[in-house]
C-alpha cells in the first residue's frame, strides 16, 4: 500500500528551516485566514436574482382592484363598463362596486350604496300633446332666458325649473307633464314659480348653472339652487308632492301651510324645517371602489357618465379623476406575517404593484379625458423553497395621455390593460455547501502551493553559492 502514498513523508533531519521559510509561512497563514473569512461571509450572505420565463398561470381571469375619485361627476351618473378582445362588453357593471358621494374637500360624505342599475323614472302618459294643452288651457310655464332669469328669481322666492334640451327624448316626454304640473301649482295657489330653460338656445346660462344631464329639474330658493336636483318620478302627483314638501320646510310659508293642511303636525313641520336649514350644499364628486374579474386578454374598463333616465350633456361632462389605488391580483395585505416577511426581502425596484396610487389626472377643459395604457407582468416572489415563502403578484407599467373628443361625444376615463405572456421570477440566491467546501480547499491548497513555489524560488536565488 505504501507504493500508492500521495503524501510521502520527508525525514525531519533531511529538511532545513530558514528565516525566509518562516516569513512565507506566516504570510501563507494570514492570506489563508483572510480568504477563509471572506469566503465564509460570502457563503452566509444571500442575494436576489431575477429571471424571465413564460407565464405558467392557467387561471382564465385576473382580479382588478381599483379606488378612483371622480372630482366633478355625481354618483348617479357614474357608469363602469368593461370590454376585452374576447368579445366581453359589459355595460354599467354593478357587482362588487361601491360608491361614495364626496364633499367639497374630497371627504366621504354619503354612502351611495353598491353600484346598481339606476331606477327607471316613471313618466305620466297624456292624451293631449303639449300644443293641444297650450291651445286649450293656456300656458302656465315661463320660458326663461339669460336676460329674464335673474328677474324671475327675484320675483319668486321659490322656483322649480326644468333645464332641458329639445332633442332629449326624456325632455320631450316630460314637457306635457311639466305644463300640467305648473297649472296644478297655480290652481292650488302654491307660491312657486314654475319655469323651463332651453339649454340649446341658452347654452351659456346652462353652462353657468352646471347642467350635466337633461332634463335637470332644479329647485331654487332666493335665486340659489338647492341640492340635490330632483331625480324621482316625473308624474304630476310626484312633482306636486315634492313642491309641497319644499314649502313645508320653509318658515316663511307658514300661512300657506295652514291653508293647505290644517291637520299638519307642528312638530313634524318644525323637524322638516330644521332639516331644510341644515341642508349641506351638494358637491359633484364621487368615489368609486371595488374590483372586477377580467379575462387575461387585452381589454379596458372605463368610467363614463351615463343614466337610464337622462341624456348626458357632453358639453359639461368632466372626467377629471384621482387614482387612489389600482392593482392586479389578490390584494396584498401588508399586515399579514407572510406578506411582510416576503416583501421585506424584495428590493424596491421589484415592488411596482401599484405605481399609479395617489396620482391626479385633471383636465381643465371639457371634451377631453385621460386614457391610461397599462402593461401587466406577473411576478413570482420566491424567497424560500417552501410555499410559505412564495407569493404571486403583478407589477405593471403605465402611460397616460389626454384624448380629445368631439362636442357631441361624452368623454370617458379609460384604463386599457394588456397582460404580458412572460413572467418575472424574483428569488433568493445563495451558494451550495459543496461549492463552499470546494472554495475552502482551493484557498488552502492554492495558497500553500503558491507561496511554497515563491519560497523555493527566493531560496534558490538568495542561497549563497559555494566556491
Buried (B, 14 or more C-beta within 10 A) or exposed (E): EEEEEEEEEEEEEEEEEEEBBEEBBEBBEEBBEEBBEEBEEEBEEEEBEEEEEEBEBEEEEBBBBBBBBBBBBBBBBBBBBBBBEEEEEBEBBBEBBBBBBBBEEEEEBBEBEEBEEBEEBEBBEBEBEBEEBBEEEEEBBBEBEBEBBEEBBEEBBBBBBBBBBEEBEBBBBBBBBBBBBBBBBEEBEBBBBBBBBBBEEBBEBBBEBEBBBBBBBBBBBEEEBBBBBBBEBBBBEBBBEBBBEBBBBBEEBEEBBEEBEEEEEEEEBEEBBEEBEEEEEBBBBBBBBBBBEBBBBEBBBBBBBBBEBBBBBBBBBBBBBBBBBBBBBBEBEEEEEEBEBBBEBBEEEBBBBBBBEEBEBEBEEBBBBBBBBBBBBBBBBBBEEEEEBBBEBBBBEBEBEEEEBEEEEBBBBBBBBBBBEEBBBBBBEBBEEEEBEEBBEEBBEEBBEEBBEBBEEBBEEEEEEEE
